[in-house]
Amino acid sequence: MRSPRLAALELRRFGRGKLPRAALVALLVLPLLYGALYLWSFWDPYGRLDRIPVALVNDDKGATADGKKITAGDDITERLHDSKTFDWQEVSAAEARRGVEDGTYYLSLTMPADFSERIASSSGDTPETGALQVRTNDANNYIVGQISRTVFSEVRQAASTKTSRSFLDKIFVSFSDIHGKTVKAAKGADELKGGIGKAEKGSKDLADGLEDAKDGSGKLSKGLKKLHTGAGDLADGSKRVAEGTQKLADRVNRTAGKVGPFLKGNEKTIGDTARLVADSSGVIRKHLDTLAKTAPTAAKGARTASDTLNGVYARRCDDPVLPDAACADLKKARDAAADVAVIADDVNTLIAHQNGDLTKLDKNLATLQKQSQALAERAPHLSENLDDAVKKINKLNDGAAEVAAGAKKLHKGLGTAKTGAVDLDKGVGDLKTGADDLNGGMFKLVDGSGKLAGGLHDGAERIPDYDKQDRDQRTEVMADPVRLASHDLHKAPNYGTGFAPYFIPLSLWVGAMVAYMLIAPMNRRALAAGASAWRIALAGWLPVVAIGVLQTVALMSVLHWAVGLEMVRAAGTVGFLFLVTACFAAIVQWLNARFGAAGRILVLALLMLQLTSAGGTYPVQTSPGFFNALHPFLPMSYVVEALRRLITGGGLEPVWHACVVLTAFTAGALALTAVAARRRQVWTLDRLHPELSL
């Protein structure tokens, strides 16, 4: 009898009564318990997170920054309610703590009282970081804690981005303010440069004027020094003359009656004295002329210097466009020049006021000189003109006394003028030195102000000036400079679709495992009839394959039309699962045929090894090395990888690879079953009395 007929006879047994039929139905439905029901139970858990009760504590009291009210806690609370991520329940801090502990809430999110205040501090002197406080309890549910970490990371990033936008917007506004102020400062620097240029020219004029004034004051000082020396000589000489004439007059007056005989004996002495008086008078007259000529010239030079400084000060400081740093020094120079002019005028005035006396003095001196000369000439004849001489001597004495008094007064006045002229010359020298320094400093200031203006213009061009649109755009970019440009190739629409490649082969393996609990792995009739080993193997394999095909159709129909599994390659998926069913049936058949009752335990153990090494949930690389070593040698590893490409899309290379591997496993398992069938045709004591029976 051929293998297909033997397989049909094996299946026909399930139609002989209610229990066999129920068993066949159970075989068909069993994969649904592992596949459809399990996938359905967590088909889209992330879409139902709004059913998870979590505690929300908003203790934030708000804050004020730059006149604006900040309520970061209320803003986040509103966004959380709108997001519907969890079932947010606003409670107190104590209630949240208690609820997370006893399982009323899976977790809690707390915004402390100073949350907004810390966020607002980013624009102050002591910025602080705002902290969202999350409390989880893995004793309630570990997965919820993991989900919450992702959700709260997004909440934190959103809050940080909003705060950064506010802070960066202030920075860009400050840039615009700095740009405007710098432009204004550059214009002011241009005006300053022009004003300093004028000041530099004025300081040069001041230095030149003071140089002329210094020359004039030097000449005045030298002239007054000479005048003072001459006046001293004049005073001394006139004093001696006055003393001599006084003595002479006294003597003449006392001895007038006796002078006759005396004059005869002293004519030569009288003549010499007269000649001395004449010479002294000539010297005095000569110095009076020098004084009269020098005083007006010195006064005029001092007045000219004062007028020049007054003009410079008027142009620079009376009505300036911009404040001039040189005005203070110009004022000192102007005042000093005015003092010099006053002193020079005083000297000139003194000379002018004494002009009548000097003229009179000069006239008297001329008379004295003339009379002295005449006396000297007439000395040999004095005795003859004694009466006339006494009168003239008395008159001469009076004139000499007046000359002495005037010369003394003149000497004193010229001494004061000389001291003032020396001080004036020193002061003008100091002013000239200061003016030269001022001119040099002003020159440097002109150069520096030019560099300042240029630098401010360059700085203004480099400082950005953002309008509102540009500022908003830059704030948006800098607040969140790196964005995730995610492009998911062949995206699974939900959690269940992503795990279907893992649970579908699990359910088919369980279906094959249970099928061989009801169907013998090797047909007893064929064994008893001595059929070939291959026919026996196929006769035990084909019924389970047929049941597996029905299981696959039932499972995929429920997953697609009831649960909602969408497959990119639906026909390819179903066809590939037929091959998977055939492979799993061959492997389970061989384990049961070769090891008997112990084979059922091995089938279950092999299932556990495949589930842990197939990489159906987490990547196999994250598993311990033992499971990584098993991964390439077990068929479910290839089934999971191929189903991912068939259900969600992608290249088919893993599918063809899996087909080759599954075909090899199927052929190998059938060959091993044939070997086991050959051995079973030989009866042994162990077969008659097995050690273990299930």
Secondary structure by P-SEA (a helix, b strand, c coil): ccaaaaaaaaaacccccaaaaaaaaaaaaccccccaaaaaaccccccccccbbbbbbccccccccccccccaaaaaaaaaaaacccbbbbbcaaaaaaaaaaccccbbbbbccaaaaaaacccccbbbbbbbbbbbbccccaaaaaaaaaaaaaaaaaaaaaaaaaaaaaaaaaaaaaaaaaaaaaaaaaaaaaaaaaaaaaaaaaaaaaaaaaaaaaaaaaaaaaaaaaaaaaaaaaaaaaaaaaaaaaaaaaacccaaaaaaacaaaaaaaaaaaaaaaaaaaaaaaaaaacaaaaaaaaaaaaaaaaaaaaaccccccccccaaaaaaaaaaaaaaaaaaaaaaaaaaaaaaaaaaaaaaaaaaaaaaaaaaaaaccccccaaaaaaaaaaaaaaaaaaaaaaaaaaaaaaaaaaaaaaaaaaaaaaaaaaaaaaaaaaaaaaaaaaaaaaaaaaaaaabbbbcaaaaaaaaaaaacccccccccccccccccccaaaaaaaaaaaaaaaaaaaccccccaaaaaacccaaaaaaaacaaaaaaaaaaaaaaaaaaacccccccccaaaaaaaaaaaaaaaaaaaaaaaaacccaaaaaaaaaaaaaaaccccccccccccaaaaaaccccaaaaaaaaaaaaaccccaaaaaaaaaaaaaaaaaaaaaaaaaaaaaaccccccccccccc
